[in-house]
Every structure is written in C-alpha cells, then in structure tokens.
C-alpha cells in the first residue's frame, strides 16, 4: 500500500524516510520551487528558514533528551544533522545548505520514494501524512480548515539576519562560548552602558513592516519573539535575554560587559553568521542602521535581512491522538509544526513518530504511543490533550514530563532531576 506524505520539510522528509526503510512506497509531495512560501529560499527538502540551530546537544537539556530519543528510535534526519554540524558550543547547529542538500539527495536516491513537485490543494484520500508545515498554502489550509471544522490558530514567527564574517571588526568582537563550554564557537560583540542605550533607542524607534489587516490580531510565539517586541517590555529586557553578558568574558580585557550580541556560525565554510535572538520585523533600512550601531558590526555586510511570517497550526487537542493519528479519520496523520510542536527538533521528532505509526497502521499493527515519561511522548500527550482550551505551540521542556521522586534534600537539584528524567526515558525506550 502507498502512503502520501504532503510536504518535504523536516517532518515530511523524516516521515518519508521512516516509511521507505520499512519497505512502504511513498509519494512525497512538495510545492516548492514551483510555488514559494515566502520564507523558504530554495526548492530543496528539509530547508531551515530561521535559525540554523537545533538547540542543546546534550541530555542536560530537554531538547538534548529529545535528540537522544530520536536516535534510539532510529531517526534519520538527526544522523544527517550531526554529519552536517558546525561548531556552536553546547548546541547542535548545522550548515543549512549542506543539510538540505544531503536530505534531498538521500530522498531522491531512495527507491521507495517518488517525489511529486506540485501543490496539493486538498487533503488527499488514502493513507496520508499531512506535514505541510506552518507555511501551508492558502488553498490547502482551507481544505484542512474544512476537515477540522474549526478555525486555525495563528502565531507569528520571525527570522534573524545573516551577515558576512569578513565584514566583522575583530578589534572589537571576540570569540567565546558562554561559561567557556565547548570550544569558543560564537562571535561576541560587547557593549558598554552608553553603547547599549544608543542601540536600544534606535531599536524602539525603528519603523516596522506594516502588518496586513488579517494579521493584526495574531499572536507571537513566546520563545521566538521579535527583538523589537522584547525591547518594548523594558530597557533591560534584552540584557536578561538574548543580549545577556553573563559568562561571556573577553579574555583580552578580562571584563564582563554591560550587554553582548552573539553571532552563531551559519555555514560550514565559516563565512556566514546569524545574530542569535535577533528575529525581527523591522524595515530593512532600519535593520541595517540597528546592526551597524552594534560595536564590531559598524561596516557589516548583511546577506539576509530578518523577516516575519505567519505560522499556521491546527487545534491538535481537539483533533489528534497521541499517536498523531486524527480521531476523525484513521488513515490520516499530522506531523511537524502544523501540529503545534514548535521547533526544528520537535518537528523532526513528530515526523519520525508519524512515519513509524503510519507504517504500523498500513501493516495492521498496534500504533505506538510513547510513555509520557519520554520527551517525545510528553510532547505528543500535551498537544493531544483534549482539556486544552487555549492551545498554543510548545517546545520540548522539563515541565511537560512527569516529575521524578527525589529525596527531600535533593529536590532543588536541577541537574540531578534532569539526569533522573533522562535515565528513566532511555530505559523506557530500550524496553519498548
């Protein structure tokens, strides 16, 4: 039996590879490059459009545990991500072009996958995984809306600028990772109080791109707020957020600065770097003025400006089971950010589970519902919990996983809690 996978983004690519390696024929539909989303730049599969980071690499962080779980479950894109990684301290960041190219070649070489480059206007019949992503076309979105019999929910996502390394002034900028964890992978632009206040004043007075009427009541996703929205919350908000100086010391001076702008490697050639936490919807001229007010970036060459786009997600608590199968139609699954699993790693992980479960469904086997004590199981339980009345997208985090019991004297030991949660999850997955 064939399975149609709609969308060759991160979730769709993972789902297709999971099905193919189980001997199931896949028709993988992708509308790019014939029709663009407005955020993607190429027609390649699994393209990263915002940051190039998948978050924490080790299991001391919730995102790191999710990566470990994906590896234990036989994830394909997490392997490719590690092959295409670039230095990023304790995070897993990738050369986005190499990653997309590698995934595309892998899928195109897979005999069980047929790639169909055309827009899908409605949910197809048959066995289907909908992984059309947060930038689903208007036509397909209308079909999904008709199926769900409810309005979509929307939030805005923003993209950070990318600059050329050779245009950075290293008489001012310095290399370091926070608290010297891992190698010194980040470029850091330090600010004193006067420089920060000048930057802040430019930012809060900078003109923004006008939102369309239908966009004006949409919500921002809290962990990916535009920098100008963060700044509107108070003069010091950025210094305790993306521009916090803690743990970043310029060894030339031995001083901790008032604020620091970090840049993360964006390609394996180390020629391009993106500004960490600088998602924005400012007009491009204003972005240039703002970036060039940052010490070390006075003459920076911007190769991609920040943009903002509307993301679409379904009301998953009313629609999905923890297996990612829809309650209304048993041969239809959803995967990726359209389900409300926010983040690159989370998107891949949901595609992994949807692929596994569609294969089981086709074979008449029991679907896999992961224990809530695992990070992926907790994510799927969260987005499918029918008690959620005001559902919003969510990243992997310790708060959605059932707590572990620790001795009273150890209950505030966050490191020990994380270790116990990680060990419990790994043990459960190994016993599946």
Protein Blocks (a to p, Z undefined) as FASTA:
>chain_A
ZZddehjafklmmmmmmmmmnopacddddfbfkbcghlambfbehiafbbfbebjfbfkb
fklmmmmmmmmnopaklmmmmmmgccehjaccddfklmmmmmmmmmmmpmkbccdddddf
bdcehjdddfebjmbcfklmmmmmmmnopacddddddddddddfklpcfklmccddehhi
ajdfbccddddfklmmmmmmmmmmpccddddfklmmpccdfklccfklmmmnojklmmmm
mmpcghpacfknopacfbdcddddfbfnlpaccdehiacfbdfklmmmmmmmpghilmac
cfbdcdddddddddfklmbcfkopafklmkbccedjknopacjklmmmmmmmmmmmmmmm
mnopacddddfkbmklmmmmmmmmmkbmbdcdddddfklpccddddfklmmmmklmmmmm
mmmmmmmmmmZZ
